[in-house]
Amino acid sequence: GMMDCKKALVEAGGDAVKAEKLLKEWGLAGVEKRAGRATNEGRIFLAESAAAIAVVEIACETDFVARNEDFIKAGQGMAAQALAKGWDKPSAELENQVKDLASVIKENITLKRVILVKAGAGEWLHSYMHGEGKIGVVVRAKAEKAEAFKNAEVTGFIHDVALHIAAFRPMFLEQSRVDAAWVKEQEEIFQKQVEGDEKMKGKPANVVQGILKGKLNKLMSDICLMDQGFVKDEKQKVSAVMAAVGKAAGTPFSIADYVYVRVGEN
């Protein structure tokens, strides 16, 4: 602000270099004072190349700041830097840039996470941003033949999968990725539910087991991407649509993994 600049120049006796240093010192002091404020807003930034995609989330206090041009420009620069340097977690260099940004904007701003998704052999990356940087998705697809990702139907499907992930927020790619201990815990919960249901009293064991299996299958179809109903045709599983697209294109492919990031969530 102009008054801050004036105050710094007065205290520095008109020395612009000393005044700039004072402004920086005051700004960082302000950052520390604001550090305890909640940062539930923010924005996700993506930077990509054929070999990798960097995802950077910067949190702030207000949605107004998340739409600020300086905030957006700084975030885009940090994502590009993370990609260029191959950073897969917050670095001291990025943390310092965020502190400088907070000293200018005068709001608590934090670097929440940095993710780097790399393409392996035979893999192709695709990103999708939703809602002014509120949700970011990266899909990593794999095929035996590189030509698969030159096919418009294949790349169109992968884009639709990114939209699907943004909309349905699957917890896992497929059932094989679900932790066995977690599955057991869910089975125990379903068992207790069935035991407490008066309608189930006296039912044969095989009927009870069938119901428990049905409950688990329903849960898996809700939380696993490959078992969810596809966003453009919920009567078909994502896995079935993917197989059909690969067959029609003559180039089978698969979704190797994905990243889902939503502002304010861990």
N, C-alpha and C positions, 0 to 999 in steps of 0.2 A: 504493500500500500504506500501511497505518497507520504503519509505522515510517518510511517516506519522509516522510509528513506531519509526524510528530513531529520528525524531524531538521530539516526545513525550518523549522518553527516555532521550534525552539531556535536555529538559526543566524540567523533573522530577528528574534530577540528578542521573539517573540510577535506580530509584525505579520503578519496574515493575507495582506495584499496582497503584501508582500515574499516571504512563504513560497510563495505561488502562483507568483510569478515564478521563484523558485529551482527549484520543481518542474518548471516548463516548461523552464528551462535545463538541468536535469539530464536531463529526458526527451529533449530534442533531442540532447544529448551522447550519450545512449545510442543514439539512432537512428544517429548517425554511426559509432559503434563497431560496430554490427550490420550496417552497410551492405554488407559483403563476404560475408555469408552467403547461401547459395543460396536462391532463392525459386521452388521448383518446384510449390508448391501455390497455391491461390487460389480466386477465384470470379468469375463473370461476372454483371453486373447489366444489366438492361434497363429503360428508361423509354420509354413511347410515347404518341403522340398520333396523330390521323388523318393529320397532315402529315409526321411524322418519328418515327424510333426511334433512341434513343441506346444505344450498347453501351459499357460500361465494364468493363475487366478489371483487378482488383487482385490482385497476387501476394503471397504470404506464404510462410513457411518450412514450416508444418505444416498438415495437414488439420484439426487440432483448432481452430486459429485461424480457418480458412475457415468453420467452423460456429459461430463465436462470435457471439452476438447483437449485440454492439456493432459487430463487423466488418461484419455483414450490414446493419445499420441505416445505418452510415456509407456503405457501398457503394451502397445504394439511394438515399440522399440525393444522392450524387455523380452518379449516373446521371440523376436528376431535374433536377439543376442543369445538367448538360451539355445535356440536352434543352431546358430553358427558355432557356439562353443560346446555343444553337446551336453549341456547341463540337464540332469534329470532330477534335480532337487534344488531348493533355494540356495543361492550362493551369497557370499558376503558382498560381492559387487552389486548384485541385484537388490539386496537388503538396503544398501546405502543409497541406491537410486530411489527406492521407495521412501526412505527418510527425507531425502531432498524434496521429493514430490509433496510429502505431507507438510513440510515446512513452508512451501509456497501456497498450497491450497488451504492449510490451517484446519485440517480435519484428521482424525486418526485413520491412517491408511496402513495396511499390512500386506505383506507378500504371503498369501495363504498356501499356495502350492505350485510346484513346477513339475511337469511330467513330460517325458520324452518317449515317443513311440517310434521305434525303428522298424523299417521293412527288411525282412530277411530274404533269403533266396526264394524266388518264385512268389514273392508277396507284393501286395499293392495297398496303398493307404488312401483313405478317403475321410475327409472331415466335414462336419456340419455344425453350424452355429445357429442357435434359436433364441428368439426374444431379446434382441439387443445385447447379446453376450451373456444372457442369464444361464444358458445351457450349452455345453460344448460336447460334441461326440466325435470320436475317432474310431473308424472301423479298419481292422487289418484283415485283408482277405488273402487267400492262398490258392494257387493253382499249379498244376504240373507244367502247363504250357503258358508262356508269357502272353501269347495271343489272346488268352481268355479276357484280359483286361483292355483289349482293343475293341472288344465287342460291346456295342451300345446297350444291348439287353442286359449283359452282365453288369456293366458299370452302373446302369440305371437301377438295377435291383439293389446293388450295394448302397447306392444313395438312399433308396427307399428303406433299407435296413437301418441306416443312420437316423432317418426320420422316425422309424418305428422305435428305436432305442430311446430317442428323445421323448417320445410320447408315452411309452409303456414302462420305461425304467426297469428292465430286467436285472435281477440280482446276479445271475450267472449266465454264462454262455450256453452250457448244456449240463445235463444231469451228472456227467462224470466229473464236473468241476465243483460239485457241491460237497462240502466237508461231511464225511460220514458221521461224525459226532453230532453235527447239527441236524442231520436227517434223523438220527436216533432220537434226539430230543423232541423233534416234531412228532415222531411216531408215538412217543410216550404221552405227549399232550393229547393226540387223537385218541389214544387208548383210554385216558382218563375221561375224555368227553363221552365216549361210547359207554363206559362203565356207569357214568352218571345219568345216562339217558334212559328214562323209564320204559320207553318204547322198545329198547333193546334187550330188556330183561327176558331171559328164557330163549333167546335166539340161538340157533346152532352155531358152533365155533367157526365152521367154514363160512357162514353168512357174515359173522362179525369180522373175520379176517378179510373178506371181500370188501366190506365197507371201509375198513382201515386202509386197504390198498387203494381204493377209489379216492379216499381223502388225500392220500399222499400223491397220487397221480395228478389230482386237481391242483394241489399246491405246486408241483413241478411245472405244470403247464402255465401257471401264473408267474413263476419267478425265473424260469429258464428261457432264454431267447429262442433257442431252436424249437421249443415246444409251444411257444405262444402263437396265438392266431395272428397271421400276418396283417399288418396295418391296412393293406389295400383289399384284403379278402380274409376276414377273420375266421372263415370256415376252414381255411387251410393253414397248417402249421408253417412257420418260417422255413423249417428244414425241407418241407415238401415243395414249397415254391422255389427254393434255391435249387433243388435237384432238377425240377422241371426246366428252369431257366438254363442250367448247365447242359442238360440234355438237348434242348432246342438249339443252343449255341454250338453244340458239339465240343464243348470245352468244360469239363467238370471243374468245379471250384468249391471252396469252403470259406466260412468265416473263421479265421484263426483266433481272433480275440477282438475286444473293443474296450474303449474307455468312455465312461460317462461322467461328466463333471457338471454340477449344478451349484450356482452361487449360494453360499451360506450353508452348504452341506459338507460333511466330512466324507 
